[in-house]
Amino acid sequence: MTEETTAGPDVPPDHIAINPRSPHFDAEKLQRGIGIRFKGTVRTNIEEYCISEGWVRVQAGRSLDRHGNPLTIKLKGPVEAWYEDLGDEAPVAKA
């Protein structure tokens, strides 16, 4: 992942969520597989992220809200995203 960019067809969106009820949900982009690096560590448990604002949401244990959705917490720090289907040389979106 050597190339750095912020826009283009092969760069993930700035803000995306995996919850279908979210306005930032996009099934087509999620199916490609988005890799996330948060604070220098590749993470696989991200529920939602925003690159420009520098935060991710992760599930807070096994706790659920009254509607049966997982409770999430917002963590702040540098976020990088890329499409996993493009391989190791995929363009990386970062702020």
Buried (B, 14 or more C-beta within 10 A) or exposed (E): BEEEEEEEEBBBBBBBBBBEEEEBBBEEEBEEEBBBBBEEEEBEEBBBBBBEEBBBBBBEEEEEEEEEEBEBEEBEEEBBBBBEEBEEEBBBBBE
